[in-house]
Amino acid sequence: MVTGYLDNFYARLGLPQSATQDEIRSAYHAAARRFHPDLNSDSRASEIFLQIQEAYETLSNLAKRSAYNKLLPEDISAPGKFLVNTIYSRDALTQLDSPQLLYVLLTIMAPPDLAAAPEKRQPLNLSIVIDTSTSMNGARLNTVKETVTRLLQMLQPDDILSIVTFNDRAEVIIPATRSRKLNLQEARISIISAAGGTEIFKGLQAGYAEVKQHLHPNFSNHLILITDGRTYGDEKLCLDLAREASQEGVTIHSLGIGYEWNDEFLESLSSITGGSLTYAQTPAAIKQFIEEKFGQIQQIYGSNAQMRFRTNEATELRYAFRLFPNTSAIPIEENLLIGDIPLRQSLSVILELMVNKTTGIAGDLVLLDGSLDFAIPSAAIPNINSRITFSRPVHQQPPINPPPKILVDALSRLSLYRLQELAQVDLRTGNLERAAFRLKSLATQLLTSGEKDLAKTVMLELDHIGNSKGMNQDAQKKIKFGTRALVNPELDKELHP
């Protein structure tokens, strides 16, 4: 059994190494109640339950626990403020001259006792930034106004909310405040109208300034951007602002309405802060997004989780993707921003590692080493920093066991999204033949999995590519966000019919 700083039995139960036998027993029963397959229909529950059982069977036995403790790194200090599970696609690596792929499913959760406790959330510090350019006129803007008005009535006394609109200029409709002058605030929202062009930076700048007035780690600090258009000339300013927001612990979530907005830009804008981008085709989907996102940020246990890591010469982190709570590819940077930890669900991320030449390596190979950082707004000392390392043993002839089913299922669904990702890269570089090949394969797999409507959209775009050397913007977004929704059909529901 290979152990690591956050890949160990204590972390699975959310306990420090100094935990008493009574604390181990209590933590096990709490975790077992939460993840027992008979009580939890989540597809991940059975795998996590087995890991919890494995941890308890060792730690509840004094002799086994003593032998296990000798395997742990000397400076390990597993915190009791969160639970961590790591599932690897391989039990061990083979001594080879050629590269080997390894997948890791990292899951971070609030302790079961907190997740099961009566609802008590931290105050929000939220700015909603609304595009009011001409193209938003009508049902789109009306739906936003109606939904935001309802949110005002759902705020708690300590919550801070600001509303900003933008087109060619930005206007603060409701300044960041705890004041609940509902009649006045509702009246100000009701007279919002559409006109002018789309300059996203002006809206972001004004919304971020409102959030910064009350910035504090004990608040859930978020900005929601709602737009249906492209911005021109200020993309770099927007991304620079997002980087600053990330450093300050502010998460930016974006909603793109219709098909004329730039999904690559908004994806980057949100992912820089660990946020998410959602696509809405209809007014009903706009309402659903605002309500669901508002609900999610009210139920956050840990904010702005990021991995600071180092690899070695033998290892390359090639790809990262957040499965839960909001599906999204994660940019590979020195600090891997993986998102927020929900109170009653989990933050789950898949990492793809390329392990190069392992000939001559014996024993454990450290793949990634660094720290996991995030803030728990409810804690007296909110900032959490914990050592993290991933490692695998290397053998000349390791036993061959099938990968865990939870990982196989996730990778199978993720492969559809990655096919369209690679096809988009091919189109941008002018390789139409390879893009068409990937899309044909995608359409076939979608048909096999019963996604007939999405498969039909892909097949229609194959003809469009041949004629125009590119994809229709609307279809491109349907395919991208349709395949992304399939990665997490339970929690990241498709927001359009």
ABEGO torsion letter per residue (X at the ends): XBBBAABBAAAAAGBBAABBAAAAAAAAAAAAAAABAAABABAAAAAAAAAAAAAAAAAABAAAAAAAAAABBAABBBBAABBBBBBBABABBBBBABBBBBBBBBBBBBBAAAAABBBBBBBBBBBBBBBABAAABEAAAAAAAAAAAAAAAABBAABBBBBBBBBABBBBABBBBABBBAAAAAAAAAABBBBEBBBAAAAAAAAAAAAAAABBAABBBBBBBBBABBBBGAAAAAAAAAAAAAAAGBBBBBBBBEAABBAAAAAAAAAAAGBBBBBBABAAAAAAAAAAAAAAAAABABBGBBBBBBBBAABBBABBBBAOABBBBBBBBABBBAEBBBAABBBBBBBBBBBBBABGBBEBBBABBEBBBBBBAABABABBBBBBBBBBBBBABBBBBBBBAAAAAAAAAAAAAAAAAAAAAAAAAGBAAAAAAAAAAAAAAAAAAGBAAAAAAAAAAAAAAAAAGBBBAAAAAAAAAAAAAAABAAABBBABX
